[in-house]
Amino acid sequence: MTTTTRPRRCGSSKASEAVGERRYEPRGFPRQVLDSGQSLLVIFAGVLLIASVAQTAAAGPRDVRDAIAFGALIAFGELLRLSLPGDRESAPIATAGALAYAMLIQVGNHPARHTAQQVIAVTAIGMIVGALPHLAVGRPARLSGMAARLLAVACAAGVFRPLASNPEIGRHWWLALPVMASLVALAWLVEAVIEALIRTDALRARFGVALVDEMRVQLPLGTAVGASALLIAFAAEVMGLAAVAMFTAPLLVTQVAYRRYAGIRATYLQTVRALARVTEIGGYVETGHSARVSRLAVSIGRELGMAEPELLELEYAALMHDIGQLSLRDPIPGGATVLVVRDEQRRIAEYGAEVIQQAKVLDSVAEIVRRQSDPYRPGAGSTAANGGRGRGRGNEPPLSSRIIRAANAFDDLVGTSVEPSRAAAAVERLRLDTAGEYDPQVVDALGRLVSRRSVLGP
């Protein structure tokens, strides 16, 4: 919804059709090209790998049978790596196996004599072997994620391997357990911090927000990984290498459950995208409009420091922000709701919210869509006395609603244009609004994105 006049789009109809046919993807990490920060991380991990392999080879590998068993487990876990929300990938089984190998005290009747350098070498080689099938079928290597996991394991191994030779640690499990648990937590924290730094650089997010999001996503699975690593390390003293297979099974079941959750989440997003396309196919809005508004809204939300769950709701709402126009007998020319009175704008927003509420699981998204027709200032446009069915109409609209309102108006003015001057003029027009239509902090965030040319293009 918007109260800004919608001019004619630039470009041919063929260009518009090409935009519409292109599958919309949220902006995230480049799948094949590493930026400078990720490149440095991968280079550092590569140097660490070369140094560890060289030192292990010079000193002679120890307990080769154990190294092969854990290396195979790491490779198997990397082969079965898991997709997590937010374009993340994790390898729970590989990480658990690597941490267990780093904290082995005894395997059967013989003490574990391998060094921290050997742990790093076995972990890295196992990861590379497990990643080869992904590369063979055209999937990305995800080198930055592998490097983060390797550095986390290296931290745990570097601290624990010198302690493993201490007789007191080997004889008394109650002394070893708190040390091992602390190192598991340290490894998890190191990986979370590295991943948060990568996301901060790649997505221009705030580090504090990115770290909280990373810890929130990784904590449940990280707890299972840590518990499995400790169980394998302790059970290997009694069961030998059989513990590797036995205590990996529960983690495999957990990974299957996470994979199903990821599938359900992906299905939700595909359904929302399909629903958003209905307004375009019906001629109610221009082709590609919903995807562009959604992409822009998420960028603004990230610029303002919104957490990942809020960004997901914002993405859903922005994709479906025009769904209420299906209630119209005749489409508004160009989809510009400025051609209808404000009460009709609110009715369209209410209808869109009711459609979304039919899903029974998107009530918060429905509220965002319902409030998008409200101006920023409650007093503007008689929002407090509209008599509508929306909740809290006399209050300031939610931040997500304000973002969608500004993003929609910006796309109305700019469309698929890549001209910086036109984008800057559109931002200035929203900034100079005197009727209380747009949130100044949202417009300022949009201006910063435009100045970095982060939102130009289809």
N, C-alpha and C positions, 0 to 999 in steps of 0.2 A: 504494500500500500504506500502511496505517496501523495503529496500535495504539490509536486513539482511537474511542470509541463514537460511532456515527453516529446523531444524533437525527432525528426526522421533520422534513421540510422545511416552511418556512412558505410559504403561498400555495397557490393552486388548481392543479389539474392543467393547466388551460388556460394558466396563466402559465408552467408548466414547458415545455409544448409550444411556446409562443412563443419561449422561450429557445433551445430545441433547433433550431427552424426558422431562427433568425437565423444568418446566415453569420458565422462567427467571423473576425475580423480582428485581427492583432496591434496593440497600441496603438502608434501612431506619430504623425505629424503630422496635425492636422486638415486635411481636404482643401479646405475652402472658407473657414474662418475663421482669420485671422491673429492671433497673440497680440501682446502689446505689443512684444516684441523684434523680431519679424519686421516689424511695422508700422513701427517706427522705421527699420529697414533700407530698406524700400520707400520711405518718405517721403524719406530721405536720397538714395536713387538718383533719385527723381523730381525733387528740387530740383537735383541735378547735371545731369540731362537738360535741364531747362528752362534752366538757366544756360548749358549748352553750346550748345543750339540758338540761344539769343538771341545769344551771342557770335559764333557762326558766321554767323548771318544778318546781324549788324551789320558784320562784317568782309568778308562775301561768301564763299560756298563756293568752294573751290579744287579743281581737277582733278575736275570733276563726273562725268566719265565713269568715273573710277576709283572714286569714291564710290558710284555706282549699281551698279557691278559687285560690289564687296565688300558693299554693303548687301543685294544680292540673294542673295549666298552666305550671309550671316548669317541672312537670313530663311529660306532653304532649310534651313539647319542647325537652326534653331529648330523648323521644321516637323517635322523628323525626330529630335527629341530622344529620348533613350534612357533607359529605366528601368534603374537599377542596384540592387544588393542594398540592403536596408534602407530601402525607400521613398524612394530618391533618384532624381533625374532629372538628366541631363546633356545638353548639346548640343555634342558634340565638333566637328562641322563648323563650327557657328556660332562657337565659341570660337577654333578655328584660324583662321578667316577674319578675325575681329576682331583677333587678335594679329598676324597677317600685315599687316593694314592699318595697325596701330599702328606696325609696324617697317619699313614700306616706305622704301627709300632712293631708288630710281629705278624707273620703269616704262617700259620701252622706252628711248626716247631722251630722255625728259624727267624731271627730278628730281621726287620726290614733295614737294609743298609744303604739304600739309594739316597742320593744327594738331592738338594733343591734343584740343581742344574739338570739332573736326570728327570725330575718331575716336569720341569718346563719343557724339555725336549720331547718327552713321551706325550705330554698334553698337546703340544703344537703339532707334532707329526700325526697324532690321532685326529685332530681337528681337520688338518689338511686332507687326510685320506677320506674322512667322512664328508668333506665338502666337494670332492671330485665328482660324485654322481650328480649333485645339483648343477655343477657347471656343465656336465655332459648333456643335460636336458635343457640347457639354456637359462637356468635360474641364476640370480645374482649370487656372488660369493659371500657377500655380507662380511667383508674383511674387517670392518671397524668393530662389529659385534664380536667376532672371533678374537680380535686383539684385546678387547675389553675383558672378555672371559679369561684369556691367557694371563693378563696382568693381575687379575684378581687371584687366580690360582698361584701365580708367582709370589704374591705377597704372603699368602698362607704358608706356602712351602718354604720360603726364605726364613720365616720365623720358626716354624715347627721342626724342620729337619734337623737343625742342630740340637734341639731339645730331645728328639726321639732317642738319641744315644744315651741320655741320662738314665741310669738304672732306676731311679725313683719314679720317673714317669712310666717306665715299662712295668714296674711291679704294682703300682697303686693306680687303679683306674679312676678313683675319685680325684686324684691330682691331675690326670690327663684330661678328664672330661671338661672341666671349666676352661682349660687352655684351648682345647680343640673347638669348643662351642664359641669361644671369643674369636678365634681365627675364622671360623665359618661366617660369623657376623661381620668381621672385618672384610672378608672377601666379597660378601654381598654388598657392603657399603661402598667398597672401591668400585665395583662394577656399576652400581647405581650412579655414583658421582660421575664416572667416565661417560656413561650413556647420557646423563643429564647435560654434561658439557657438550656432547655431540649434538644433542637436540637444540640446545641453546644457540649453537653456532649455525646449525642448518636451518632452523625455523625462526631464528631471531626472537626466541622466547626469553622470558626472564628466567635466570638460573634457579632462583628459589622456587618458582612455580614448577619448572621442569624437574627439579630434584624431588619435590613432593609428589608429582605425578608419577615419576619413575619408581619411587619407593612404594607408592600405593599399588601400582600394577605388579611390581616384582615381589612384594612381601609374601603373599600367600604361596606362590610357587617357590620362592626362595626358602621359606620355612620347610617345605617338603624336601627340597634339594639338600639343605643342611642336615636335616634329620636322617635322610638316606645316606649321606656321606659318613656321618658318625656311626650309624649302624653297620655299614660295610667295614669301616676301619676297625671297630671293636670285634665284630663277628669273625673277621678274618683270622684273629688269634686262635679261635677255636675251630672254625670250619674250613680254614684255608681259603683257596680261591673260589670255592663253591658259594661263599657269601656274596661274591660279586653278582652272580646270577640271581640268587634268592632274594636279596634285598633291593635289586633293581626293579623287580616285578611291581611292587606297589607304586613306585614312581612312574612306571609305564602306564598304569591304570589312571593315575592322576593326570598324566599328560593327555591321555585320550579324552578325559572329561574337559580339559581346557580346550582341546581342539574342537569339541562339540560346541562349547560356549562361543569360541571364535566364529564358528560357522553360523550360529544363530545371530550373532551381531552383524555379520556380513549380509545375512539374509534381510535383516531389518533395513540396512542401508540401501540394498538393492530395491527393496519394496518402496522405500521413500523416494528414491530416484525415479522409479517407474511412475509413481503417483504424481511426482512433479512434472513429468513429461506430458501428462494428460492435458494440462492447460496449454501447452505449446502445440500439441497435435490438434486440439480443438480450435486453435486460432485466437485464444484469449490473451496470450502474451507472445512476445517475439521469441524466436528460436534461440536457445542458449541463455536466456535471461535468468532463469532460476539457478542454473549452475554457476553463472558469474556472480550473482548476488550471494550465493552460499559461499563460494570461494573467498569473496571479498569480506563477508561478515566474519568468517573464521579468522582471517588475517587481522582484522580489527580487534576481535576478541583476544587473540594471542598478544597483540600489541598492548592491550590494556591489562594483561596479566590474568586472564581467565584460566581456571583450571581445566584439565582435559575433559572431565565429565560435563562441565558447562559448555565447552566447545562442541562436544558431540550433540548436545541438545540444540545448540545454536545452529549447527549444520543442518540438522533435521528440519528445524523451524524455517530456516532460510530457503531450503529447497521447496518447502510447501507453503511459502508465504502468500502465494497467489491462488491457492487451491479454492478459496472462497468465490472466485469469479465464475466458477462453474454454476453458481446459482442464478447467474444472469441469463435472461432469455436471449439477448443479443450482446455479443462481445463489445467491450469498450474499445474504441479505436486506439490501436497501439497498446492496449492494456492499461492505459493511464487512468487511474481512479480519480484524478483531479477533475475529470469530466462529470463526476457524480457528486451529489451533495454529501456532506460529512456523515449524516445519518445513514446514508446508503453505504458509505465506506465502512462504517462500523458494522452494518448488517452483513457485508461481505466477509469481514474479519470474523464475526461470530459464526457464520456458516462454515468457514474454513476450520475454525476450532472444533466445531461439532463433528465435522468429517474426520478430523484427526483423532478425536476422542473415541471414535468407534473402535480403534485398535486396542483400547483398554489398558495400554501400557505406556502411552505417550501423553499423559495428562499435563505434565509440565511443558511439553512442546506445544500443546494446544493452547495453554495460557499465554505463551510467548506470541503465538500467532494472533490470538485474540487481542492482545494489547498493542500490537504493532500500529494500529490506526490512531492511537492516542498521541497527541503532541508531547514534546518533552516536558513542558511546564503544565501541571494539572489545570491551571486556570485558563490556558489557551483553548479556544474552541469549545468552551463549556463542557469539558470532560467530566466535571464533578456532577453535572446535572443532566446527563444525557439520558437517564432512565433506562439504559441498556441492561443486558443480563450479565455483562462482564464483571468479574470480581475485582474489587478495589479500584474502580475507575477514578475515584477522587484522588488516588495516590499517584506518585510518579511511576511511569511504566518501568518494567524490569529492564536491566541493562541490555539483555539480549534483544528485547523488542526495540529499544532505541537504536541498537546497532543495525538491525534489519531495516528500520525506517531510513537511516542515512545511507546504507549500502544500496538499497533499492533506488533512492533518489539519484545517487551518484551514477548508477548504471543507466538510469533513464537519460542522464545528460551525456554520458560518454559512450555507452554501448561497447562495441568491439574496437573502438579507436585506440591507437597506440601513440597518439600525439601527446607529449607531456604538457604542452600549453593548454590543450583542451581539458585534460584532467585537472591541472592546477586551477583553471578557471571554474570548473565544477565545484571543487573544494571551496574556493573563495565564495562562490554563490551560496553554498550551504552555511558557511561561516558567517556571512553577512545577514542571514535570515533574522528577522526581527519579530517574528510571530510566535517564537517559542516552539518551532516544529522539531528542531534537531538538537541533540545533546552536544554542548560545546566540546566536552572531552572526547566524545566519539568522533566529531569532525576533526579535532586536532590529531587524533590517532590516524585517521584516514589521510590527513595531510602529510604526516610523517611517512606513511607507506607510499604515497604518490611521489614524495621527494626522493625516495630511494628507488622509484620505478618498480615497486614490488607488486603492483596491482594492475599494470597496464597490459593490454592484450586480451584475447578471448579466453 
